[in-house]
Amino acid sequence: MGKVILDMAMSLDGFAAGPGGEDSGLNDWFFAPAGRSGEVIEESIASTGAIIMGRRTYGAGDDAEGFSETPYDAAHFVLTSKPPTRLPKGDVEFTFVTDGIASALEQARAAAGPRNVAIGGGPTTAQGFVEAGLLDEIQIHLIPVLLGEGIRLFGQAGDRLALAPIRVIEAPDATHLRYRVLR
């Protein structure tokens, strides 16, 4: 069985989205990688068997038709209380999960097989997995920008989460940090 990895971009001041939830360019590094960022992307594509995201992240990707040419050959699970009435363009398999993160994770693990499950979208989704203690690793793509405001990746959770560094990969567009969650 693969790992459950929170895999998200974050500004230097801790925001995973700008005001109102917009991307604010935090994921630009993925679409035009510089330096060693390409290695990080290739590794992620090869090792990911399922992706879990929140409804807002799904909506942003759908609005941008971002699922029509995704490089990920992985099942996608969307946490939502209200599934959409139409599916996005492309060949991506979507499952809309209305009964919580534990159910989404169980379904994603089954779909991923030996590959990893990536928690790939939405600060609220990320915070839910952190608070539930369901992560094996955290990979942060630290973007050299200060947003000043927005939605924090780790919110104001009161629980302390101990981490052990696994690696740091520097690139012009992002510093890729990977940590193991200590239990």
C-alpha positions in Angstrom: 0.0 0.0 0.0 1.2 3.5 -0.9 1.5 6.5 1.3 -1.0 9.3 2.0 0.8 12.5 1.0 -0.4 16.0 1.4 1.1 17.6 -1.8 0.4 21.3 -2.1 2.0 24.7 -3.0 2.2 27.4 -0.4 3.4 31.0 -0.3 6.3 31.9 1.9 3.9 33.5 4.3 1.9 30.3 4.6 -1.1 30.7 2.2 -2.3 28.0 -0.1 -4.8 30.3 -1.8 -5.3 33.9 -2.2 -8.3 35.9 -0.9 -11.5 34.2 -1.9 -9.7 31.0 -2.6 -8.0 31.9 -5.9 -4.8 30.2 -6.9 -2.8 33.5 -7.0 -0.1 31.9 -9.2 1.0 29.4 -6.6 0.7 26.4 -9.0 2.4 28.1 -12.0 5.6 26.2 -11.2 3.9 22.9 -12.2 2.9 24.1 -15.6 6.2 25.7 -16.6 8.8 24.0 -14.3 12.3 25.4 -14.0 15.4 23.6 -12.8 14.8 20.5 -10.7 11.0 21.1 -10.4 10.6 18.8 -13.4 12.1 15.9 -11.3 9.5 16.5 -8.6 6.7 16.5 -11.1 7.9 13.4 -12.8 8.2 11.6 -9.5 4.7 12.7 -8.4 3.1 11.6 -11.7 4.7 8.2 -11.5 4.0 7.5 -7.9 0.4 8.8 -7.6 -2.5 6.3 -7.9 -5.3 8.5 -6.6 -5.9 12.1 -5.8 -8.3 13.6 -3.3 -9.4 17.2 -3.6 -12.1 19.5 -2.3 -15.1 20.8 -4.3 -13.6 24.3 -4.7 -10.4 22.9 -6.2 -12.4 20.6 -8.5 -14.5 23.6 -9.6 -11.4 25.7 -10.3 -9.8 22.9 -12.4 -13.1 22.3 -14.2 -13.6 26.0 -15.0 -10.1 26.1 -16.5 -10.6 22.8 -18.3 -7.6 21.6 -16.4 -8.7 18.0 -16.3 -8.8 17.6 -20.1 -5.0 17.3 -20.4 -3.9 16.2 -16.9 -0.7 14.1 -16.9 -2.0 12.1 -13.9 -3.3 8.6 -14.7 -5.0 8.4 -11.4 -8.5 8.2 -10.0 -9.8 11.5 -8.6 -12.0 11.8 -5.5 -13.8 15.0 -4.8 -15.1 15.8 -1.3 -18.4 17.5 -1.6 -21.8 17.9 -0.2 -23.2 18.7 -3.6 -21.9 16.7 -6.7 -22.0 18.6 -10.0 -24.6 17.8 -12.5 -22.1 17.4 -15.4 -18.7 15.9 -15.6 -15.6 17.8 -16.8 -14.0 17.3 -20.3 -11.3 14.7 -20.5 -10.7 11.1 -19.6 -10.2 11.6 -15.8 -12.3 9.3 -13.6 -14.0 11.3 -10.9 -15.8 10.0 -7.8 -17.8 12.5 -5.8 -17.7 11.6 -2.1 -20.4 12.9 0.1 -19.7 11.0 3.3 -16.4 12.4 4.5 -12.7 12.2 4.4 -12.4 8.7 5.9 -14.7 7.3 3.1 -12.7 9.3 0.4 -9.5 7.9 1.7 -10.7 4.3 1.8 -11.9 4.6 -1.8 -8.7 6.3 -2.9 -6.5 3.7 -1.3 -8.4 0.9 -3.1 -8.1 2.7 -6.4 -4.4 3.6 -5.9 -3.3 0.0 -5.1 0.5 0.1 -4.3 0.8 3.7 -5.4 0.4 6.9 -3.3 -2.8 8.8 -2.5 -2.2 12.5 -3.0 -4.2 15.1 -1.0 -3.9 17.7 -3.7 -6.2 20.5 -3.3 -7.8 22.9 -1.1 -6.6 24.2 2.3 -9.8 23.0 4.0 -9.3 19.5 2.6 -5.6 19.6 3.7 -6.6 20.8 7.2 -9.1 18.0 7.5 -6.5 15.3 6.8 -4.0 16.9 9.2 -6.6 17.2 12.0 -7.7 13.6 11.4 -4.1 12.3 11.6 -4.4 10.5 8.2 -1.2 11.7 6.6 2.1 9.7 6.2 4.0 12.6 4.5 3.7 16.2 3.7 5.2 17.7 0.5 5.2 21.5 0.3 6.2 23.4 -2.8 7.2 26.6 -1.2 6.7 29.4 -3.7 8.9 32.5 -3.4 6.1 35.0 -3.0 4.4 36.8 -0.1 0.6 37.0 -0.6 -0.1 39.0 2.5 -3.6 37.5 2.8 -5.6 34.5 1.7 -6.4 31.1 3.1 -3.6 29.5 5.2 -2.6 26.0 4.3 -2.5 24.8 7.9 -5.1 27.1 9.4 -5.2 27.6 13.1 -5.3 24.0 14.1 -4.4 23.6 17.8 -2.9 20.2 17.4 0.9 20.0 17.2 2.2 17.8 14.3 5.7 16.6 14.6 7.6 16.1 11.3 10.9 14.7 10.2 12.6 16.1 7.1 13.0 13.7 4.2 14.5 16.1 1.6 14.8 19.6 0.2 15.0 20.2 -3.6 15.8 23.7 -4.6 14.6 25.2 -7.9 14.2 28.8 -9.2 10.4 28.6 -9.1 9.9 26.6 -5.8 11.7 24.9 -3.0 10.2 21.4 -2.6 10.1 20.3 1.0 9.2 16.8 2.0 8.5 15.6 5.6 7.5 12.3 7.2 4.7 12.6 9.8 5.9 11.3 13.2 3.3 9.3 15.0 
